[in-house]
């Protein structure tokens, strides 16, 4: 059956037979888009948002219906949400036409006519964008009073998916204000039977214009139409405007979330109807039209760098000033909020001594001390933070004495950073890419830089890790993963072994494997020439030093974890592990080790750097020293099918 915008029951049959085409009045009314924002107002300090901001857009057109909602962020590309079957089937939807009905509104009748309820067209109240009037209902009773379009119901078919909505405003409503949807079915005698389908969301009390809606299925056999009954179930005053019935549940709603930092976000939006009427929008007019500007800083201070400690002119060698630098590139750093606390092996928790230069004074757990930092302007993007002179009680530096710095930005985001005084650090040389799929957060750093290549993190922060080239990437997209099984599938025939071999080829160990003196070949492993891949279907333990010759390569692909003994100081092979890479699995708390030198290419799910050097040796020497050697990629690519290595010069 063809669908008309609305029909009276008396004309339904005639119209169905004589007018097979849908006829519409000219639509000259602009669509209207309303926006609901979450959070509704800045949730940080100084009018900053510190949470992602979500915009829910709802568009209404009272005639031809919404065709699309468009929006863009920061003058970027327009995004579009399209809608079908959005023709409004509700009659006199903005209540602009009065009539000789029991409600005073054309096509709408009072559901209950009694002395306890009054109905009228109100030209002093209306929803912005929907002309100059609304429907007003006032009741003193505790029973339902409303208006309905039963005599001009909207045509439909059984089991159609539909939606309806209306905007309501209330004053002093003690019950609930909402609308009901009824199905209309011929009774066979020239009349109709009404069947309640469902009801909308509700409002109560005193509220401003609020949209209530309902998605529903016409779940009544032989139904020929539906109608709305808009009203309230208790005493109070109700206004209704912008009534909509659509032959679709694809209502004109869409949403987007902005979760990036920006000092001046711009969100613009507009809707277009099926008659090609479009809303106007402007960020330059006063007031702005369909334009929202705001500032957002979701990222806490970070990029901690250039830290260390030094003695003053007087006092013991464990009385130190400890310093670091911190940055915040969006809202900038706040003043008089930064502070510090510390922990030594004498105290299990962070805090401070009541006398910072007296370890025999009272320990104050979880308490903070003010910094001795030089003043800086509120909103500065970087700051130098330095503690007061603090006694760390002894010079046993092989056990970390940790200072915890606290920094806050102007938006109210805060971050803490732990620094191990004279703590261990790692170094990477050879121009390799140092990458983490998450953040890079070290507990200490060298006087110089950690690497001479690119630092890449999938997360948002890189702390206490710097490059001589100052190459740094955060928020890096995920890279293609190559785990044990995938690399196994990319290689050809493999030979099973139970010990290391001097031959070239692809080998595998079915289970755990330990590199020790008894698993080396009789002929020196490091003096022969070979290129080999060794799959370890288990864990790999390295208990003695292992090296390949200058022209040789060996790649261990490990399904489990890698454990390197604390006595090992040289590993010159490539290792790819699905599990954790432990650089001193057998280290006991308080023990010291030598620097572990790793030459090759290394990849693992987690790197657990466990080494620390004797005394203050960490000041000068790394605990783990990585040297990238591209020969492992060049020589071994021959064993992998379908992949190649491309070298490019980067200036």
FIROKE-128371 format. One record per residue (C-alpha): x, y, z; residue number from 1. Coordinates in steps of 0.2 Angstrom, whole numbers. Layout:
<rs>
<r <X Y Z> NUM>;
...
</rs>
This chain:
<rs>
<r <0 0 0> 1>;
<r <7 17 -4> 2>;
<r <10 28 11> 3>;
<r <3 45 13> 4>;
<r <9 58 25> 5>;
<r <-7 56 35> 6>;
<r <-25 52 31> 7>;
<r <-42 53 40> 8>;
<r <-51 36 41> 9>;
<r <-65 42 30> 10>;
<r <-53 45 16> 11>;
<r <-41 30 18> 12>;
<r <-50 18 5> 13>;
<r <-53 32 -8> 14>;
<r <-35 38 -7> 15>;
<r <-28 21 -8> 16>;
<r <-38 17 -24> 17>;
<r <-37 34 -33> 18>;
<r <-20 42 -28> 19>;
<r <-6 29 -30> 20>;
<r <7 43 -30> 21>;
<r <13 51 -13> 22>;
<r <9 69 -13> 23>;
<r <19 81 -2> 24>;
<r <16 100 2> 25>;
<r <31 111 -2> 26>;
<r <44 110 12> 27>;
<r <52 127 15> 28>;
<r <56 125 34> 29>;
<r <74 122 38> 30>;
<r <79 107 48> 31>;
<r <85 109 66> 32>;
<r <99 100 74> 33>;
<r <101 99 93> 34>;
<r <117 94 101> 35>;
<r <120 86 118> 36>;
<r <138 87 125> 37>;
<r <146 76 137> 38>;
<r <154 82 149> 39>;
<r <141 96 148> 40>;
<r <154 109 154> 41>;
<r <173 109 157> 42>;
<r <178 95 169> 43>;
<r <196 102 172> 44>;
<r <203 118 179> 45>;
<r <204 135 170> 46>;
<r <190 130 158> 47>;
<r <199 115 151> 48>;
<r <191 98 147> 49>;
<r <202 84 153> 50>;
<r <190 70 147> 51>;
<r <186 66 129> 52>;
<r <171 76 124> 53>;
<r <156 67 115> 54>;
<r <143 76 104> 55>;
<r <127 68 102> 56>;
<r <118 76 87> 57>;
<r <99 74 84> 58>;
<r <90 82 69> 59>;
<r <72 85 66> 60>;
<r <63 91 50> 61>;
<r <44 92 51> 62>;
<r <40 90 33> 63>;
<r <51 80 20> 64>;
<r <62 73 34> 65>;
<r <81 73 38> 66>;
<r <92 67 23> 67>;
<r <109 69 32> 68>;
<r <118 76 47> 69>;
<r <135 83 43> 70>;
<r <149 88 55> 71>;
<r <167 92 55> 72>;
<r <181 94 68> 73>;
<r <194 108 68> 74>;
<r <190 113 50> 75>;
<r <194 95 44> 76>;
<r <184 84 31> 77>;
<r <165 84 33> 78>;
<r <158 68 40> 79>;
<r <141 63 35> 80>;
<r <127 52 42> 81>;
<r <113 48 30> 82>;
<r <95 43 34> 83>;
<r <81 35 24> 84>;
<r <62 35 26> 85>;
<r <63 50 36> 86>;
<r <47 59 29> 87>;
<r <37 65 44> 88>;
<r <20 56 44> 89>;
<r <13 67 59> 90>;
<r <0 80 54> 91>;
<r <1 98 59> 92>;
<r <18 93 68> 93>;
<r <23 110 74> 94>;
<r <5 114 80> 95>;
<r <5 130 69> 96>;
<r <-13 127 63> 97>;
<r <-28 129 74> 98>;
<r <-44 120 71> 99>;
<r <-62 117 78> 100>;
<r <-56 102 87> 101>;
<r <-58 97 105> 102>;
<r <-40 102 107> 103>;
<r <-40 118 97> 104>;
<r <-27 111 85> 105>;
<r <-30 105 68> 106>;
<r <-29 86 66> 107>;
<r <-27 83 85> 108>;
<r <-41 79 97> 109>;
<r <-42 79 116> 110>;
<r <-40 61 122> 111>;
<r <-50 66 138> 112>;
<r <-63 80 138> 113>;
<r <-68 85 156> 114>;
<r <-67 100 168> 115>;
<r <-50 94 175> 116>;
<r <-40 97 158> 117>;
<r <-39 111 146> 118>;
<r <-30 111 129> 119>;
<r <-25 126 118> 120>;
<r <-13 133 105> 121>;
<r <1 143 114> 122>;
<r <9 156 104> 123>;
<r <20 162 118> 124>;
<r <29 145 120> 125>;
<r <38 135 106> 126>;
<r <54 126 102> 127>;
<r <67 137 94> 128>;
<r <67 133 76> 129>;
<r <49 127 75> 130>;
<r <40 143 71> 131>;
<r <28 152 83> 132>;
<r <17 140 93> 133>;
<r <15 124 103> 134>;
<r <2 113 110> 135>;
<r <-2 117 128> 136>;
<r <-11 105 141> 137>;
<r <-15 109 159> 138>;
<r <-23 97 171> 139>;
<r <-27 96 189> 140>;
<r <-31 77 189> 141>;
<r <-21 62 192> 142>;
<r <-27 53 177> 143>;
<r <-21 54 159> 144>;
<r <-25 69 149> 145>;
<r <-17 72 131> 146>;
<r <-20 75 113> 147>;
<r <-20 63 99> 148>;
<r <-20 62 80> 149>;
<r <-31 47 79> 150>;
<r <-43 55 67> 151>;
<r <-28 59 55> 152>;
<r <-17 44 59> 153>;
<r <-2 40 49> 154>;
<r <-3 26 36> 155>;
<r <8 10 39> 156>;
<r <8 -9 36> 157>;
<r <9 -23 49> 158>;
<r <26 -27 56> 159>;
<r <33 -11 49> 160>;
<r <48 -3 59> 161>;
<r <44 14 64> 162>;
<r <50 28 76> 163>;
<r <41 43 84> 164>;
<r <47 58 94> 165>;
<r <41 74 101> 166>;
<r <48 89 111> 167>;
<r <41 92 128> 168>;
<r <42 106 141> 169>;
<r <34 104 158> 170>;
<r <30 115 174> 171>;
<r <25 107 190> 172>;
<r <21 90 183> 173>;
<r <19 78 198> 174>;
<r <16 62 187> 175>;
<r <24 58 170> 176>;
<r <24 67 153> 177>;
<r <26 56 138> 178>;
<r <17 49 123> 179>;
<r <9 33 118> 180>;
<r <8 25 101> 181>;
<r <-7 15 95> 182>;
<r <-10 4 80> 183>;
<r <-26 7 70> 184>;
<r <-35 -9 63> 185>;
<r <-52 -10 53> 186>;
<r <-65 -19 63> 187>;
<r <-74 -25 47> 188>;
<r <-90 -14 51> 189>;
<r <-83 3 44> 190>;
<r <-74 7 61> 191>;
<r <-57 5 69> 192>;
<r <-50 -4 84> 193>;
<r <-35 4 93> 194>;
<r <-21 -6 101> 195>;
<r <-8 1 112> 196>;
<r <9 -3 105> 197>;
<r <21 5 117> 198>;
<r <26 22 126> 199>;
<r <40 34 125> 200>;
<r <53 39 137> 201>;
<r <46 51 151> 202>;
<r <49 68 159> 203>;
<r <43 74 176> 204>;
<r <43 90 187> 205>;
<r <49 106 178> 206>;
<r <60 104 164> 207>;
<r <65 114 148> 208>;
<r <62 107 130> 209>;
<r <67 89 130> 210>;
<r <65 76 116> 211>;
<r <57 60 120> 212>;
<r <56 46 107> 213>;
<r <51 28 104> 214>;
<r <57 15 91> 215>;
<r <44 2 88> 216>;
<r <37 -12 77> 217>;
<r <19 -11 71> 218>;
<r <16 -29 79> 219>;
<r <-3 -30 75> 220>;
<r <-10 -40 61> 221>;
<r <-20 -30 49> 222>;
<r <-14 -13 55> 223>;
<r <-17 1 43> 224>;
<r <-10 15 53> 225>;
<r <-3 22 69> 226>;
<r <-6 38 80> 227>;
<r <2 47 94> 228>;
<r <-6 51 111> 229>;
<r <4 65 119> 230>;
<r <0 70 137> 231>;
<r <3 68 156> 232>;
<r <-3 56 169> 233>;
<r <-4 69 184> 234>;
<r <-7 87 188> 235>;
<r <4 100 179> 236>;
<r <7 110 163> 237>;
<r <14 102 147> 238>;
<r <19 110 131> 239>;
<r <22 99 115> 240>;
<r <31 104 99> 241>;
<r <39 96 84> 242>;
<r <30 79 83> 243>;
<r <37 66 71> 244>;
<r <32 49 65> 245>;
<r <44 40 53> 246>;
<r <42 24 44> 247>;
<r <59 19 50> 248>;
<r <69 16 66> 249>;
<r <84 24 58> 250>;
<r <81 40 67> 251>;
<r <91 55 63> 252>;
<r <104 53 77> 253>;
<r <123 52 76> 254>;
<r <138 55 88> 255>;
<r <156 58 88> 256>;
<r <170 59 102> 257>;
<r <185 71 102> 258>;
<r <199 65 112> 259>;
<r <214 75 106> 260>;
<r <223 89 114> 261>;
<r <220 106 107> 262>;
<r <219 124 114> 263>;
<r <205 128 101> 264>;
<r <194 114 96> 265>;
<r <181 119 83> 266>;
<r <165 108 81> 267>;
<r <153 112 67> 268>;
<r <137 104 62> 269>;
<r <122 106 51> 270>;
<r <108 95 44> 271>;
<r <99 94 27> 272>;
<r <82 88 23> 273>;
<r <75 78 8> 274>;
<r <69 95 0> 275>;
<r <87 100 1> 276>;
<r <85 114 14> 277>;
<r <100 115 25> 278>;
<r <104 123 41> 279>;
<r <116 138 42> 280>;
<r <132 137 52> 281>;
<r <145 150 57> 282>;
<r <160 151 68> 283>;
<r <162 169 64> 284>;
<r <145 176 68> 285>;
<r <140 183 85> 286>;
<r <132 173 92> 287>;
<r <140 157 84> 288>;
<r <128 146 74> 289>;
<r <130 127 75> 290>;
<r <148 130 81> 291>;
<r <156 125 97> 292>;
<r <173 130 102> 293>;
<r <182 123 117> 294>;
<r <200 118 124> 295>;
<r <205 100 128> 296>;
<r <220 94 137> 297>;
<r <218 75 141> 298>;
<r <237 71 142> 299>;
<r <246 73 159> 300>;
<r <263 81 160> 301>;
<r <277 70 153> 302>;
<r <293 68 143> 303>;
<r <303 68 159> 304>;
<r <321 70 154> 305>;
<r <338 76 159> 306>;
<r <338 70 177> 307>;
<r <351 67 190> 308>;
<r <358 71 207> 309>;
<r <372 81 214> 310>;
<r <380 85 231> 311>;
<r <381 102 239> 312>;
<r <397 110 246> 313>;
<r <394 103 263> 314>;
<r <387 87 271> 315>;
<r <389 69 267> 316>;
<r <390 61 250> 317>;
<r <372 55 252> 318>;
<r <365 72 255> 319>;
<r <359 77 238> 320>;
<r <349 88 227> 321>;
<r <339 78 214> 322>;
<r <333 86 198> 323>;
<r <323 82 182> 324>;
<r <314 91 168> 325>;
<r <296 89 163> 326>;
<r <285 96 149> 327>;
<r <267 99 145> 328>;
<r <264 105 127> 329>;
<r <245 109 128> 330>;
<r <239 119 144> 331>;
<r <256 121 151> 332>;
<r <262 118 168> 333>;
<r <255 125 184> 334>;
<r <265 133 198> 335>;
<r <265 129 216> 336>;
<r <258 112 214> 337>;
<r <274 102 210> 338>;
<r <282 92 225> 339>;
<r <291 77 229> 340>;
<r <293 62 241> 341>;
<r <306 48 242> 342>;
<r <309 31 248> 343>;
<r <325 22 254> 344>;
<r <328 4 260> 345>;
<r <324 10 278> 346>;
<r <306 13 273> 347>;
<r <294 2 264> 348>;
<r <283 17 258> 349>;
<r <285 34 250> 350>;
<r <285 49 261> 351>;
<r <298 60 270> 352>;
<r <307 63 286> 353>;
<r <301 77 296> 354>;
<r <319 84 295> 355>;
<r <325 82 277> 356>;
<r <343 81 283> 357>;
<r <340 70 297> 358>;
<r <336 51 295> 359>;
<r <334 49 314> 360>;
<r <319 61 313> 361>;
<r <301 55 312> 362>;
<r <296 46 296> 363>;
<r <280 53 288> 364>;
<r <273 41 276> 365>;
<r <264 47 261> 366>;
<r <268 65 265> 367>;
<r <276 77 252> 368>;
<r <290 90 253> 369>;
<r <290 106 242> 370>;
<r <302 108 228> 371>;
<r <316 120 228> 372>;
<r <313 124 209> 373>;
<r <316 141 202> 374>;
<r <300 150 198> 375>;
<r <292 149 181> 376>;
<r <277 157 172> 377>;
<r <261 148 174> 378>;
<r <257 139 158> 379>;
<r <275 136 153> 380>;
<r <278 121 142> 381>;
<r <293 115 152> 382>;
<r <300 117 169> 383>;
<r <316 112 179> 384>;
<r <311 103 195> 385>;
<r <324 101 209> 386>;
<r <322 95 227> 387>;
<r <328 102 243> 388>;
<r <344 95 249> 389>;
<r <339 78 256> 390>;
<r <348 65 266> 391>;
<r <346 48 258> 392>;
<r <353 40 274> 393>;
<r <368 30 266> 394>;
<r <378 27 251> 395>;
<r <372 10 247> 396>;
<r <367 14 229> 397>;
<r <366 -3 223> 398>;
<r <348 -3 231> 399>;
<r <338 10 223> 400>;
<r <334 26 232> 401>;
<r <319 33 223> 402>;
<r <313 51 222> 403>;
<r <295 53 216> 404>;
<r <291 69 208> 405>;
<r <274 76 206> 406>;
<r <269 89 192> 407>;
<r <252 96 187> 408>;
<r <246 105 172> 409>;
<r <235 120 170> 410>;
<r <220 109 166> 411>;
<r <222 99 182> 412>;
<r <230 83 174> 413>;
<r <244 76 186> 414>;
<r <258 64 184> 415>;
<r <271 57 195> 416>;
<r <288 50 190> 417>;
<r <300 39 200> 418>;
<r <319 42 198> 419>;
<r <331 30 205> 420>;
<r <347 39 211> 421>;
<r <362 32 203> 422>;
<r <351 19 195> 423>;
<r <354 8 180> 424>;
<r <350 13 162> 425>;
<r <352 5 145> 426>;
<r <361 11 129> 427>;
<r <357 7 111> 428>;
<r <370 11 97> 429>;
<r <370 7 78> 430>;
<r <356 18 72> 431>;
<r <343 5 77> 432>;
<r <324 9 79> 433>;
<r <320 7 98> 434>;
<r <301 3 98> 435>;
<r <288 0 112> 436>;
<r <270 -5 107> 437>;
<r <265 5 123> 438>;
<r <274 19 133> 439>;
<r <293 20 137> 440>;
<r <295 23 155> 441>;
<r <312 21 162> 442>;
<r <317 23 181> 443>;
<r <334 32 177> 444>;
<r <344 39 163> 445>;
<r <362 42 158> 446>;
<r <370 59 158> 447>;
<r <370 58 139> 448>;
<r <357 50 127> 449>;
<r <351 32 127> 450>;
<r <351 29 108> 451>;
<r <357 36 92> 452>;
<r <342 31 82> 453>;
<r <323 33 82> 454>;
<r <313 31 98> 455>;
<r <295 25 94> 456>;
<r <281 22 106> 457>;
<r <263 16 103> 458>;
<r <258 25 118> 459>;
<r <258 44 122> 460>;
<r <274 46 133> 461>;
<r <293 43 132> 462>;
<r <301 46 149> 463>;
<r <319 45 154> 464>;
<r <324 39 136> 465>;
<r <332 51 124> 466>;
<r <341 50 107> 467>;
<r <356 59 100> 468>;
<r <346 64 85> 469>;
<r <331 69 95> 470>;
<r <320 58 84> 471>;
<r <305 53 94> 472>;
<r <287 47 89> 473>;
<r <273 44 100> 474>;
<r <256 37 96> 475>;
<r <264 26 83> 476>;
<r <252 14 73> 477>;
<r <253 -4 77> 478>;
<r <266 -13 66> 479>;
<r <264 -30 58> 480>;
<r <267 -44 71> 481>;
<r <279 -59 68> 482>;
<r <277 -72 81> 483>;
<r <284 -89 83> 484>;
<r <271 -98 73> 485>;
<r <271 -85 59> 486>;
<r <289 -86 57> 487>;
<r <289 -105 57> 488>;
<r <276 -105 43> 489>;
<r <287 -93 33> 490>;
<r <302 -105 33> 491>;
<r <306 -121 24> 492>;
<r <312 -138 29> 493>;
<r <319 -138 47> 494>;
<r <331 -150 55> 495>;
<r <329 -155 73> 496>;
<r <344 -153 85> 497>;
<r <348 -155 103> 498>;
<r <363 -144 103> 499>;
<r <371 -129 93> 500>;
<r <379 -133 76> 501>;
<r <392 -124 66> 502>;
<r <382 -127 50> 503>;
<r <371 -115 40> 504>;
<r <352 -119 39> 505>;
<r <336 -119 48> 506>;
<r <335 -130 64> 507>;
<r <323 -132 79> 508>;
<r <323 -138 97> 509>;
<r <307 -147 102> 510>;
<r <306 -140 120> 511>;
<r <316 -129 132> 512>;
<r <334 -126 127> 513>;
<r <349 -120 137> 514>;
<r <365 -112 130> 515>;
<r <379 -119 141> 516>;
<r <396 -126 138> 517>;
<r <389 -144 135> 518>;
<r <378 -138 121> 519>;
<r <391 -129 111> 520>;
<r <399 -139 96> 521>;
<r <416 -146 98> 522>;
<r <423 -133 86> 523>;
<r <423 -115 92> 524>;
<r <405 -108 88> 525>;
<r <412 -90 86> 526>;
<r <426 -94 73> 527>;
<r <416 -103 60> 528>;
<r <406 -96 46> 529>;
<r <387 -100 46> 530>;
<r <370 -92 44> 531>;
<r <357 -101 54> 532>;
<r <340 -100 62> 533>;
<r <336 -110 77> 534>;
<r <317 -112 82> 535>;
<r <315 -115 101> 536>;
<r <298 -123 104> 537>;
<r <299 -118 123> 538>;
<r <310 -106 134> 539>;
<r <328 -101 130> 540>;
<r <340 -100 144> 541>;
<r <358 -92 141> 542>;
<r <370 -97 155> 543>;
<r <386 -93 146> 544>;
<r <392 -80 134> 545>;
<r <388 -83 116> 546>;
<r <395 -75 100> 547>;
<r <395 -77 81> 548>;
<r <410 -73 70> 549>;
<r <411 -57 61> 550>;
<r <404 -65 45> 551>;
<r <392 -77 54> 552>;
<r <374 -75 60> 553>;
<r <362 -84 71> 554>;
<r <344 -80 75> 555>;
<r <335 -89 89> 556>;
<r <316 -88 87> 557>;
<r <308 -92 104> 558>;
<r <290 -97 108> 559>;
<r <292 -94 127> 560>;
<r <303 -83 137> 561>;
<r <322 -79 137> 562>;
<r <332 -80 153> 563>;
<r <349 -73 153> 564>;
<r <360 -77 168> 565>;
<r <368 -63 179> 566>;
<r <385 -70 175> 567>;
<r <383 -68 156> 568>;
<r <390 -52 149> 569>;
<r <391 -55 130> 570>;
<r <377 -61 119> 571>;
<r <380 -58 100> 572>;
<r <366 -66 92> 573>;
<r <348 -61 86> 574>;
<r <333 -66 97> 575>;
<r <315 -64 94> 576>;
<r <304 -70 108> 577>;
<r <285 -72 111> 578>;
<r <287 -71 129> 579>;
<r <298 -60 142> 580>;
<r <316 -56 139> 581>;
<r <325 -56 156> 582>;
<r <342 -49 157> 583>;
<r <347 -57 174> 584>;
<r <334 -69 179> 585>;
<r <344 -76 194> 586>;
<r <348 -59 202> 587>;
<r <345 -58 220> 588>;
<r <339 -41 228> 589>;
<r <354 -30 232> 590>;
<r <367 -40 221> 591>;
<r <376 -31 207> 592>;
<r <381 -37 190> 593>;
<r <392 -32 175> 594>;
<r <385 -23 159> 595>;
<r <377 -35 148> 596>;
<r <382 -32 130> 597>;
<r <370 -37 117> 598>;
<r <375 -36 98> 599>;
<r <362 -41 85> 600>;
<r <343 -38 84> 601>;
<r <331 -41 98> 602>;
<r <312 -42 100> 603>;
<r <301 -48 114> 604>;
<r <284 -46 122> 605>;
<r <292 -38 137> 606>;
<r <310 -33 141> 607>;
<r <313 -35 159> 608>;
<r <330 -25 163> 609>;
<r <335 -32 179> 610>;
<r <354 -27 180> 611>;
<r <362 -14 191> 612>;
<r <380 -10 193> 613>;
<r <392 -8 208> 614>;
<r <391 8 218> 615>;
<r <390 23 207> 616>;
<r <396 14 191> 617>;
<r <378 17 184> 618>;
<r <383 35 182> 619>;
<r <395 31 168> 620>;
<r <391 14 161> 621>;
<r <374 6 155> 622>;
<r <367 -9 163> 623>;
<r <362 -16 146> 624>;
<r <371 -11 131> 625>;
<r <363 -14 114> 626>;
<r <372 -13 97> 627>;
<r <362 -15 82> 628>;
<r <370 -26 68> 629>;
<r <361 -26 52> 630>;
<r <370 -42 46> 631>;
<r <357 -52 55> 632>;
<r <343 -45 43> 633>;
<r <354 -46 28> 634>;
<r <361 -63 29> 635>;
<r <345 -72 36> 636>;
<r <332 -64 24> 637>;
<r <336 -79 12> 638>;
<r <327 -91 24> 639>;
<r <310 -82 24> 640>;
<r <299 -83 9> 641>;
<r <289 -68 3> 642>;
<r <298 -55 13> 643>;
<r <313 -43 8> 644>;
<r <323 -30 16> 645>;
<r <324 -12 8> 646>;
<r <337 0 14> 647>;
<r <335 18 12> 648>;
<r <346 33 17> 649>;
<r <338 45 29> 650>;
<r <346 62 30> 651>;
</rs>
